[in-house]
Amino acid sequence: MEINGAMNAGLQGLQRASQQVNEASAEIANAGARNDVQQQSNAQSSGVNAATESASETSQSVSANNATDGLVSLQQGETNFEANTRTVETADEVLGTLIDTSA
């Protein structure tokens, strides 16, 4: 693979990892916001029946799952970003070595 191709692949990987981190952050924030709205709604209702409590627990479980999925995706994005950073750094070093050798 030529150096330019490795550099481009690394840069594209950085962009994808950055997008993944942004999406995961939004998912985590939205899960927290949905949970806050649900808690406020539960606090305002007075005569809560068993069906409403069950729906509330299900909603909180879904929010927790979304937050957990978001955290996992965030960690994956960070790992992908670090790996692609190393790819770009290595391509840069190889390019520098080639320039030094040919000079």
N, C-alpha and C positions, 0 to 999 in steps of 0.2 A: 504494500500500500504506500502510495506516495505521501510525503509529509503534509502537503496541503489537504489531502483527503482525511488524514488522521486529525488534523486541526479542525476541519469543518465538522467531522463527526463528533468531536469533543464539544464544540460550541453548540451544535444542535442538541446534544445531550444535556448541556447546561440549561438551555432554554426549556426543554421538556421537564427537567427536574424542577426548575423555577416555577413553571406552570403547575406542576403537581403539588408543590408546597403551597402555592396560593390557593388552589382548590381545596386542599386539606384544611388550611386555616379557615377558609370560609365555612366548610362543613362543620368544623369544631365550634365556630362562633354561632352558626345557625342552630346547632343542637343545644347549645347553652341558652340561646334566646327562646327557643321553643319550650324548654324546660321552665324558664322563668315565667313565661306567659301561662303555662299550665298551672304552676304553683299559685299565681295570682288568681286565676280563675277558680281554683279549688278553695282558696281562702275567702272568696267573695260569696260562694254558694253556701247556704245554711243547711238545708235538709238533704244531705248527701245520702243516696241509696247505694246498695251493693253494686249495682251495674255501673254507676258512675265511678265508684272507687276502682272497680276492675278496669274500666277504660282508662282511668288516670294512671294506674300502675302500668298498663300496657304502653301508654304514651311515654311515660318516663323510661321504660325499658328500651323503647325504640330510640329515644333521645340518647340514652347511655350507649347503645350500640352504635349510633351514628358518630358520637364523640370518640368512641374507641376506634372505630374504623378510620376516622379522621386522624387520630394520633398515630395509628399504624402507617397510614399513607404519608403522613408528615415525616416520620422516621425514614421511610423508604425514599422519599424525595431528597432528604438530607444525604443519605448514603449514595444515591445516584449522582447528586451534585458533586460530592467529594470524589467519586470515581471518575467522573468526566473532567473535573478539575485536574486530576492527575494525568489524564490523557492529554489535555491541552499543554500542561507543563512538560510532559515528556516529548511531545511533538516540538515544542519550543526549544528544548534542550538539543534535540537531534538536529533541528534546523540550524541552531547556533554552531553546533559541531561541524556540520557540513559547510557552513560559510567559513569557519576558521580553517578547515582543511583545504578548501579551494582557494583561499586567499594567500 
